[in-house]
Amino acid sequence: MQTDDDLVWRCQYCSVENTVWVDLTAGDKQDFIEECRICCRPNRIIIKVDINDDENVLVESRISDE
Ligand SMILES: [Zn+2]
C-alpha cells in the first residue's frame, strides 16, 4: 500500500507545476494551502484517495479565496 508520495499540482495563477509531499495515511481526503514555488501565491490543494480504484490518488488545485 502506498502511504506517502510526491504529488504534482499545477499553479492556478502561473500554470507552473509544483510538487508536494503528502502523507496518505493522514486521511483519504486532504485539503490544504500551498504556495507556488514560482509566484508564491497560495493555491488550495485537494487530495482524494480513491480506495475503490486501486488507491488511485487524485490531486486538484484551485484558486484560494483566502
Ligand atoms: Zn504560480
PDB file of the backbone (N, CA, C, O) and the ligand in Angstrom, with CONECT records:
HET     ZN  A 101       1
ATOM      1  N   MET A   1       0.840  -1.198   0.000  1.00  0.00           N
ATOM      2  CA  MET A   1       0.000   0.000   0.000  1.00  0.00           C
ATOM      3  C   MET A   1       0.877   1.250   0.000  1.00  0.00           C
ATOM      4  O   MET A   1       1.891   1.341   0.693  1.00  0.00           O
ATOM      5  N   GLN A   2       0.447   2.176  -0.787  1.00  0.00           N
ATOM      6  CA  GLN A   2       1.139   3.449  -0.877  1.00  0.00           C
ATOM      7  C   GLN A   2       0.793   4.301   0.351  1.00  0.00           C
ATOM      8  O   GLN A   2      -0.385   4.522   0.632  1.00  0.00           O
ATOM      9  N   THR A   3       1.788   4.773   1.069  1.00  0.00           N
ATOM     10  CA  THR A   3       1.479   5.549   2.270  1.00  0.00           C
ATOM     11  C   THR A   3       1.896   7.003   2.164  1.00  0.00           C
ATOM     12  O   THR A   3       1.384   7.847   2.900  1.00  0.00           O
ATOM     13  N   ASP A   4       2.808   7.309   1.270  1.00  0.00           N
ATOM     14  CA  ASP A   4       3.145   8.715   1.051  1.00  0.00           C
ATOM     15  C   ASP A   4       3.651   8.870  -0.378  1.00  0.00           C
ATOM     16  O   ASP A   4       4.047   7.898  -1.022  1.00  0.00           O
ATOM     17  N   ASP A   5       3.630  10.086  -0.852  1.00  0.00           N
ATOM     18  CA  ASP A   5       4.010  10.298  -2.239  1.00  0.00           C
ATOM     19  C   ASP A   5       4.295  11.767  -2.494  1.00  0.00           C
ATOM     20  O   ASP A   5       3.819  12.651  -1.782  1.00  0.00           O
ATOM     21  N   ASP A   6       5.083  11.998  -3.526  1.00  0.00           N
ATOM     22  CA  ASP A   6       5.247  13.351  -4.048  1.00  0.00           C
ATOM     23  C   ASP A   6       4.238  13.533  -5.164  1.00  0.00           C
ATOM     24  O   ASP A   6       4.302  12.853  -6.188  1.00  0.00           O
ATOM     25  N   LEU A   7       3.318  14.441  -4.966  1.00  0.00           N
ATOM     26  CA  LEU A   7       2.259  14.659  -5.955  1.00  0.00           C
ATOM     27  C   LEU A   7       2.513  15.966  -6.705  1.00  0.00           C
ATOM     28  O   LEU A   7       3.050  16.930  -6.159  1.00  0.00           O
ATOM     29  N   VAL A   8       2.111  15.963  -7.961  1.00  0.00           N
ATOM     30  CA  VAL A   8       2.302  17.146  -8.808  1.00  0.00           C
ATOM     31  C   VAL A   8       0.988  17.914  -8.884  1.00  0.00           C
ATOM     32  O   VAL A   8      -0.074  17.335  -9.112  1.00  0.00           O
ATOM     33  N   TRP A   9       1.076  19.205  -8.694  1.00  0.00           N
ATOM     34  CA  TRP A   9      -0.103  20.062  -8.884  1.00  0.00           C
ATOM     35  C   TRP A   9       0.318  21.283  -9.703  1.00  0.00           C
ATOM     36  O   TRP A   9       1.480  21.687  -9.692  1.00  0.00           O
ATOM     37  N   ARG A  10      -0.643  21.851 -10.402  1.00  0.00           N
ATOM     38  CA  ARG A  10      -0.360  22.986 -11.268  1.00  0.00           C
ATOM     39  C   ARG A  10      -0.900  24.270 -10.648  1.00  0.00           C
ATOM     40  O   ARG A  10      -2.054  24.346 -10.227  1.00  0.00           O
ATOM     41  N   CYS A  11      -0.038  25.264 -10.606  1.00  0.00           N
ATOM     42  CA  CYS A  11      -0.435  26.559 -10.055  1.00  0.00           C
ATOM     43  C   CYS A  11      -1.550  27.160 -10.888  1.00  0.00           C
ATOM     44  O   CYS A  11      -1.448  27.213 -12.114  1.00  0.00           O
ATOM     45  N   GLN A  12      -2.624  27.620 -10.233  1.00  0.00           N
ATOM     46  CA  GLN A  12      -3.761  28.207 -10.947  1.00  0.00           C
ATOM     47  C   GLN A  12      -3.479  29.635 -11.395  1.00  0.00           C
ATOM     48  O   GLN A  12      -4.250  30.199 -12.172  1.00  0.00           O
ATOM     49  N   TYR A  13      -2.404  30.220 -10.925  1.00  0.00           N
ATOM     50  CA  TYR A  13      -2.079  31.604 -11.284  1.00  0.00           C
ATOM     51  C   TYR A  13      -1.072  31.681 -12.420  1.00  0.00           C
ATOM     52  O   TYR A  13      -1.251  32.458 -13.358  1.00  0.00           O
ATOM     53  N   CYS A  14      -0.012  30.878 -12.343  1.00  0.00           N
ATOM     54  CA  CYS A  14       1.040  30.986 -13.366  1.00  0.00           C
ATOM     55  C   CYS A  14       1.239  29.682 -14.140  1.00  0.00           C
ATOM     56  O   CYS A  14       2.093  29.624 -15.025  1.00  0.00           O
ATOM     57  N   SER A  15       0.470  28.631 -13.825  1.00  0.00           N
ATOM     58  CA  SER A  15       0.470  27.357 -14.564  1.00  0.00           C
ATOM     59  C   SER A  15       1.739  26.529 -14.450  1.00  0.00           C
ATOM     60  O   SER A  15       1.934  25.581 -15.211  1.00  0.00           O
ATOM     61  N   VAL A  16       2.593  26.873 -13.518  1.00  0.00           N
ATOM     62  CA  VAL A  16       3.809  26.096 -13.322  1.00  0.00           C
ATOM     63  C   VAL A  16       3.479  24.846 -12.497  1.00  0.00           C
ATOM     64  O   VAL A  16       2.571  24.860 -11.666  1.00  0.00           O
ATOM     65  N   GLU A  17       4.218  23.785 -12.736  1.00  0.00           N
ATOM     66  CA  GLU A  17       3.991  22.567 -11.958  1.00  0.00           C
ATOM     67  C   GLU A  17       4.814  22.590 -10.682  1.00  0.00           C
ATOM     68  O   GLU A  17       6.001  22.916 -10.694  1.00  0.00           O
ATOM     69  N   ASN A  18       4.170  22.243  -9.595  1.00  0.00           N
ATOM     70  CA  ASN A  18       4.808  22.150  -8.290  1.00  0.00           C
ATOM     71  C   ASN A  18       4.648  20.723  -7.787  1.00  0.00           C
ATOM     72  O   ASN A  18       3.770  19.991  -8.244  1.00  0.00           O
ATOM     73  N   THR A  19       5.491  20.334  -6.853  1.00  0.00           N
ATOM     74  CA  THR A  19       5.291  19.042  -6.200  1.00  0.00           C
ATOM     75  C   THR A  19       5.105  19.270  -4.708  1.00  0.00           C
ATOM     76  O   THR A  19       5.653  20.206  -4.127  1.00  0.00           O
ATOM     77  N   VAL A  20       4.329  18.402  -4.115  1.00  0.00           N
ATOM     78  CA  VAL A  20       4.115  18.464  -2.677  1.00  0.00           C
ATOM     79  C   VAL A  20       4.141  17.049  -2.125  1.00  0.00           C
ATOM     80  O   VAL A  20       3.574  16.124  -2.707  1.00  0.00           O
ATOM     81  N   TRP A  21       4.812  16.900  -0.990  1.00  0.00           N
ATOM     82  CA  TRP A  21       4.850  15.596  -0.351  1.00  0.00           C
ATOM     83  C   TRP A  21       3.601  15.449   0.507  1.00  0.00           C
ATOM     84  O   TRP A  21       3.268  16.329   1.301  1.00  0.00           O
ATOM     85  N   VAL A  22       2.921  14.332   0.334  1.00  0.00           N
ATOM     86  CA  VAL A  22       1.678  14.099   1.072  1.00  0.00           C
ATOM     87  C   VAL A  22       1.760  12.772   1.812  1.00  0.00           C
ATOM     88  O   VAL A  22       2.132  11.746   1.242  1.00  0.00           O
ATOM     89  N   ASP A  23       1.412  12.811   3.074  1.00  0.00           N
ATOM     90  CA  ASP A  23       1.288  11.596   3.873  1.00  0.00           C
ATOM     91  C   ASP A  23      -0.125  11.056   3.678  1.00  0.00           C
ATOM     92  O   ASP A  23      -1.086  11.581   4.240  1.00  0.00           O
ATOM     93  N   LEU A  24      -0.238   9.993   2.869  1.00  0.00           N
ATOM     94  CA  LEU A  24      -1.563   9.478   2.526  1.00  0.00           C
ATOM     95  C   LEU A  24      -2.237   8.749   3.679  1.00  0.00           C
ATOM     96  O   LEU A  24      -3.433   8.461   3.617  1.00  0.00           O
ATOM     97  N   THR A  25      -1.486   8.451   4.724  1.00  0.00           N
ATOM     98  CA  THR A  25      -2.104   7.812   5.884  1.00  0.00           C
ATOM     99  C   THR A  25      -2.846   8.829   6.747  1.00  0.00           C
ATOM    100  O   THR A  25      -3.568   8.452   7.670  1.00  0.00           O
ATOM    101  N   ALA A  26      -2.671  10.110   6.450  1.00  0.00           N
ATOM    102  CA  ALA A  26      -3.340  11.151   7.243  1.00  0.00           C
ATOM    103  C   ALA A  26      -4.824  11.265   6.914  1.00  0.00           C
ATOM    104  O   ALA A  26      -5.556  11.970   7.608  1.00  0.00           O
ATOM    105  N   GLY A  27      -5.277  10.583   5.869  1.00  0.00           N
ATOM    106  CA  GLY A  27      -6.696  10.620   5.537  1.00  0.00           C
ATOM    107  C   GLY A  27      -6.887  10.497   4.043  1.00  0.00           C
ATOM    108  O   GLY A  27      -5.989  10.824   3.267  1.00  0.00           O
ATOM    109  N   ASP A  28      -8.073  10.019   3.630  1.00  0.00           N
ATOM    110  CA  ASP A  28      -8.304   9.834   2.196  1.00  0.00           C
ATOM    111  C   ASP A  28      -8.819  11.104   1.528  1.00  0.00           C
ATOM    112  O   ASP A  28      -9.014  11.133   0.313  1.00  0.00           O
ATOM    113  N   LYS A  29      -9.039  12.156   2.320  1.00  0.00           N
ATOM    114  CA  LYS A  29      -9.360  13.469   1.755  1.00  0.00           C
ATOM    115  C   LYS A  29      -8.554  14.505   2.512  1.00  0.00           C
ATOM    116  O   LYS A  29      -8.662  14.610   3.734  1.00  0.00           O
ATOM    117  N   GLN A  30      -7.757  15.261   1.803  1.00  0.00           N
ATOM    118  CA  GLN A  30      -6.964  16.285   2.449  1.00  0.00           C
ATOM    119  C   GLN A  30      -7.118  17.570   1.658  1.00  0.00           C
ATOM    120  O   GLN A  30      -7.277  17.564   0.437  1.00  0.00           O
ATOM    121  N   ASP A  31      -7.065  18.660   2.383  1.00  0.00           N
ATOM    122  CA  ASP A  31      -7.375  19.959   1.818  1.00  0.00           C
ATOM    123  C   ASP A  31      -6.484  20.970   2.526  1.00  0.00           C
ATOM    124  O   ASP A  31      -6.628  21.194   3.728  1.00  0.00           O
ATOM    125  N   PHE A  32      -5.579  21.572   1.799  1.00  0.00           N
ATOM    126  CA  PHE A  32      -4.650  22.493   2.437  1.00  0.00           C
ATOM    127  C   PHE A  32      -4.179  23.547   1.435  1.00  0.00           C
ATOM    128  O   PHE A  32      -4.447  23.454   0.238  1.00  0.00           O
ATOM    129  N   ILE A  33      -3.483  24.530   1.945  1.00  0.00           N
ATOM    130  CA  ILE A  33      -2.998  25.636   1.122  1.00  0.00           C
ATOM    131  C   ILE A  33      -1.490  25.454   0.906  1.00  0.00           C
ATOM    132  O   ILE A  33      -0.737  25.222   1.852  1.00  0.00           O
ATOM    133  N   GLU A  34      -1.072  25.563  -0.352  1.00  0.00           N
ATOM    134  CA  GLU A  34       0.342  25.509  -0.703  1.00  0.00           C
ATOM    135  C   GLU A  34       0.685  26.748  -1.518  1.00  0.00           C
ATOM    136  O   GLU A  34      -0.098  27.199  -2.353  1.00  0.00           O
ATOM    137  N   GLU A  35       1.869  27.286  -1.258  1.00  0.00           N
ATOM    138  CA  GLU A  35       2.307  28.424  -2.062  1.00  0.00           C
ATOM    139  C   GLU A  35       3.097  27.934  -3.258  1.00  0.00           C
ATOM    140  O   GLU A  35       3.928  27.034  -3.144  1.00  0.00           O
ATOM    141  N   CYS A  36       2.832  28.529  -4.395  1.00  0.00           N
ATOM    142  CA  CYS A  36       3.569  28.215  -5.615  1.00  0.00           C
ATOM    143  C   CYS A  36       5.038  28.592  -5.436  1.00  0.00           C
ATOM    144  O   CYS A  36       5.358  29.644  -4.882  1.00  0.00           O
ATOM    145  N   ARG A  37       5.928  27.714  -5.914  1.00  0.00           N
ATOM    146  CA  ARG A  37       7.365  27.990  -5.755  1.00  0.00           C
ATOM    147  C   ARG A  37       7.825  29.122  -6.672  1.00  0.00           C
ATOM    148  O   ARG A  37       8.880  29.709  -6.435  1.00  0.00           O
ATOM    149  N   ILE A  38       7.052  29.439  -7.714  1.00  0.00           N
ATOM    150  CA  ILE A  38       7.451  30.494  -8.639  1.00  0.00           C
ATOM    151  C   ILE A  38       6.813  31.831  -8.284  1.00  0.00           C
ATOM    152  O   ILE A  38       7.520  32.824  -8.107  1.00  0.00           O
ATOM    153  N   CYS A  39       5.492  31.871  -8.177  1.00  0.00           N
ATOM    154  CA  CYS A  39       4.820  33.152  -7.963  1.00  0.00           C
ATOM    155  C   CYS A  39       4.421  33.362  -6.512  1.00  0.00           C
ATOM    156  O   CYS A  39       3.949  34.440  -6.148  1.00  0.00           O
ATOM    157  N   CYS A  40       4.608  32.332  -5.670  1.00  0.00           N
ATOM    158  CA  CYS A  40       4.352  32.428  -4.225  1.00  0.00           C
ATOM    159  C   CYS A  40       2.901  32.732  -3.865  1.00  0.00           C
ATOM    160  O   CYS A  40       2.616  33.161  -2.747  1.00  0.00           O
ATOM    161  N   ARG A  41       1.992  32.514  -4.795  1.00  0.00           N
ATOM    162  CA  ARG A  41       0.586  32.740  -4.480  1.00  0.00           C
ATOM    163  C   ARG A  41      -0.017  31.449  -3.929  1.00  0.00           C
ATOM    164  O   ARG A  41       0.355  30.355  -4.354  1.00  0.00           O
ATOM    165  N   PRO A  42      -0.936  31.577  -2.994  1.00  0.00           N
ATOM    166  CA  PRO A  42      -1.496  30.382  -2.368  1.00  0.00           C
ATOM    167  C   PRO A  42      -2.522  29.683  -3.240  1.00  0.00           C
ATOM    168  O   PRO A  42      -3.458  30.303  -3.745  1.00  0.00           O
ATOM    169  N   ASN A  43      -2.334  28.389  -3.408  1.00  0.00           N
ATOM    170  CA  ASN A  43      -3.301  27.544  -4.104  1.00  0.00           C
ATOM    171  C   ASN A  43      -3.903  26.584  -3.079  1.00  0.00           C
ATOM    172  O   ASN A  43      -3.221  26.101  -2.175  1.00  0.00           O
ATOM    173  N   ARG A  44      -5.182  26.327  -3.244  1.00  0.00           N
ATOM    174  CA  ARG A  44      -5.835  25.335  -2.398  1.00  0.00           C
ATOM    175  C   ARG A  44      -5.660  23.972  -3.067  1.00  0.00           C
ATOM    176  O   ARG A  44      -6.063  23.777  -4.214  1.00  0.00           O
ATOM    177  N   ILE A  45      -5.059  23.038  -2.342  1.00  0.00           N
ATOM    178  CA  ILE A  45      -4.789  21.712  -2.871  1.00  0.00           C
ATOM    179  C   ILE A  45      -5.756  20.727  -2.232  1.00  0.00           C
ATOM    180  O   ILE A  45      -5.894  20.674  -1.010  1.00  0.00           O
ATOM    181  N   ILE A  46      -6.419  19.953  -3.073  1.00  0.00           N
ATOM    182  CA  ILE A  46      -7.368  18.957  -2.580  1.00  0.00           C
ATOM    183  C   ILE A  46      -6.887  17.586  -3.044  1.00  0.00           C
ATOM    184  O   ILE A  46      -6.735  17.343  -4.241  1.00  0.00           O
ATOM    185  N   ILE A  47      -6.651  16.700  -2.088  1.00  0.00           N
ATOM    186  CA  ILE A  47      -6.165  15.351  -2.358  1.00  0.00           C
ATOM    187  C   ILE A  47      -7.287  14.373  -2.038  1.00  0.00           C
ATOM    188  O   ILE A  47      -7.887  14.428  -0.965  1.00  0.00           O
ATOM    189  N   LYS A  48      -7.557  13.488  -2.971  1.00  0.00           N
ATOM    190  CA  LYS A  48      -8.551  12.444  -2.713  1.00  0.00           C
ATOM    191  C   LYS A  48      -7.938  11.103  -3.081  1.00  0.00           C
ATOM    192  O   LYS A  48      -7.374  10.943  -4.164  1.00  0.00           O
ATOM    193  N   VAL A  49      -8.049  10.157  -2.188  1.00  0.00           N
ATOM    194  CA  VAL A  49      -7.573   8.806  -2.461  1.00  0.00           C
ATOM    195  C   VAL A  49      -8.793   7.941  -2.738  1.00  0.00           C
ATOM    196  O   VAL A  49      -9.666   7.772  -1.887  1.00  0.00           O
ATOM    197  N   ASP A  50      -8.831   7.398  -3.949  1.00  0.00           N
ATOM    198  CA  ASP A  50      -9.964   6.559  -4.334  1.00  0.00           C
ATOM    199  C   ASP A  50      -9.646   5.109  -3.998  1.00  0.00           C
ATOM    200  O   ASP A  50      -8.951   4.428  -4.751  1.00  0.00           O
ATOM    201  N   ILE A  51     -10.157   4.646  -2.871  1.00  0.00           N
ATOM    202  CA  ILE A  51      -9.845   3.284  -2.425  1.00  0.00           C
ATOM    203  C   ILE A  51     -10.509   2.229  -3.299  1.00  0.00           C
ATOM    204  O   ILE A  51     -10.121   1.061  -3.263  1.00  0.00           O
ATOM    205  N   ASN A  52     -11.503   2.626  -4.083  1.00  0.00           N
ATOM    206  CA  ASN A  52     -12.173   1.670  -4.967  1.00  0.00           C
ATOM    207  C   ASN A  52     -11.454   1.509  -6.307  1.00  0.00           C
ATOM    208  O   ASN A  52     -11.783   0.621  -7.093  1.00  0.00           O
ATOM    209  N   ASP A  53     -10.490   2.359  -6.555  1.00  0.00           N
ATOM    210  CA  ASP A  53      -9.796   2.325  -7.837  1.00  0.00           C
ATOM    211  C   ASP A  53      -8.299   2.124  -7.603  1.00  0.00           C
ATOM    212  O   ASP A  53      -7.474   2.925  -8.040  1.00  0.00           O
ATOM    213  N   ASP A  54      -7.969   1.036  -6.902  1.00  0.00           N
ATOM    214  CA  ASP A  54      -6.584   0.677  -6.633  1.00  0.00           C
ATOM    215  C   ASP A  54      -5.818   1.812  -5.953  1.00  0.00           C
ATOM    216  O   ASP A  54      -4.640   2.041  -6.228  1.00  0.00           O
ATOM    217  N   GLU A  55      -6.504   2.505  -5.072  1.00  0.00           N
ATOM    218  CA  GLU A  55      -5.922   3.605  -4.314  1.00  0.00           C
ATOM    219  C   GLU A  55      -5.320   4.677  -5.212  1.00  0.00           C
ATOM    220  O   GLU A  55      -4.263   5.242  -4.931  1.00  0.00           O
ATOM    221  N   ASN A  56      -6.020   4.928  -6.280  1.00  0.00           N
ATOM    222  CA  ASN A  56      -5.638   6.000  -7.173  1.00  0.00           C
ATOM    223  C   ASN A  56      -5.739   7.346  -6.443  1.00  0.00           C
ATOM    224  O   ASN A  56      -6.731   7.616  -5.765  1.00  0.00           O
ATOM    225  N   VAL A  57      -4.712   8.181  -6.585  1.00  0.00           N
ATOM    226  CA  VAL A  57      -4.680   9.453  -5.879  1.00  0.00           C
ATOM    227  C   VAL A  57      -5.007  10.586  -6.852  1.00  0.00           C
ATOM    228  O   VAL A  57      -4.352  10.751  -7.881  1.00  0.00           O
ATOM    229  N   LEU A  58      -6.030  11.357  -6.504  1.00  0.00           N
ATOM    230  CA  LEU A  58      -6.430  12.490  -7.337  1.00  0.00           C
ATOM    231  C   LEU A  58      -5.948  13.786  -6.682  1.00  0.00           C
ATOM    232  O   LEU A  58      -6.114  13.985  -5.478  1.00  0.00           O
ATOM    233  N   VAL A  59      -5.364  14.638  -7.472  1.00  0.00           N
ATOM    234  CA  VAL A  59      -4.874  15.919  -6.966  1.00  0.00           C
ATOM    235  C   VAL A  59      -5.562  17.031  -7.731  1.00  0.00           C
ATOM    236  O   VAL A  59      -5.594  17.032  -8.962  1.00  0.00           O
ATOM    237  N   GLU A  60      -6.112  17.974  -6.988  1.00  0.00           N
ATOM    238  CA  GLU A  60      -6.802  19.090  -7.626  1.00  0.00           C
ATOM    239  C   GLU A  60      -6.244  20.376  -7.031  1.00  0.00           C
ATOM    240  O   GLU A  60      -6.051  20.461  -5.818  1.00  0.00           O
ATOM    241  N   SER A  61      -5.986  21.360  -7.850  1.00  0.00           N
ATOM    242  CA  SER A  61      -5.573  22.661  -7.314  1.00  0.00           C
ATOM    243  C   SER A  61      -6.623  23.692  -7.706  1.00  0.00           C
ATOM    244  O   SER A  61      -7.187  23.656  -8.799  1.00  0.00           O
ATOM    245  N   ARG A  62      -6.863  24.604  -6.785  1.00  0.00           N
ATOM    246  CA  ARG A  62      -7.863  25.651  -7.020  1.00  0.00           C
ATOM    247  C   ARG A  62      -7.308  26.987  -6.572  1.00  0.00           C
ATOM    248  O   ARG A  62      -6.398  27.058  -5.746  1.00  0.00           O
ATOM    249  N   ILE A  63      -7.864  28.025  -7.123  1.00  0.00           N
ATOM    250  CA  ILE A  63      -7.505  29.362  -6.643  1.00  0.00           C
ATOM    251  C   ILE A  63      -8.017  29.506  -5.220  1.00  0.00           C
ATOM    252  O   ILE A  63      -9.189  29.258  -4.936  1.00  0.00           O
ATOM    253  N   SER A  64      -7.131  29.906  -4.342  1.00  0.00           N
ATOM    254  CA  SER A  64      -7.526  30.088  -2.959  1.00  0.00           C
ATOM    255  C   SER A  64      -8.242  31.415  -2.809  1.00  0.00           C
ATOM    256  O   SER A  64      -7.777  32.438  -3.312  1.00  0.00           O
ATOM    257  N   ASP A  65      -9.364  31.403  -2.122  1.00  0.00           N
ATOM    258  CA  ASP A  65     -10.059  32.680  -1.897  1.00  0.00           C
ATOM    259  C   ASP A  65      -9.744  33.262  -0.525  1.00  0.00           C
ATOM    260  O   ASP A  65     -10.442  34.151  -0.037  1.00  0.00           O
ATOM    261  N   GLU A  66      -8.682  32.745   0.087  1.00  0.00           N
ATOM    262  CA  GLU A  66      -8.273  33.305   1.382  1.00  0.00           C
ATOM    263  C   GLU A  66      -7.262  34.418   1.168  1.00  0.00           C
ATOM    264  O   GLU A  66      -6.792  35.019   2.134  1.00  0.00           O
TER     265      GLU A  66
HETATM  266 ZN    ZN A 101       2.422  30.155  -9.510  1.00  0.00          ZN2+
END
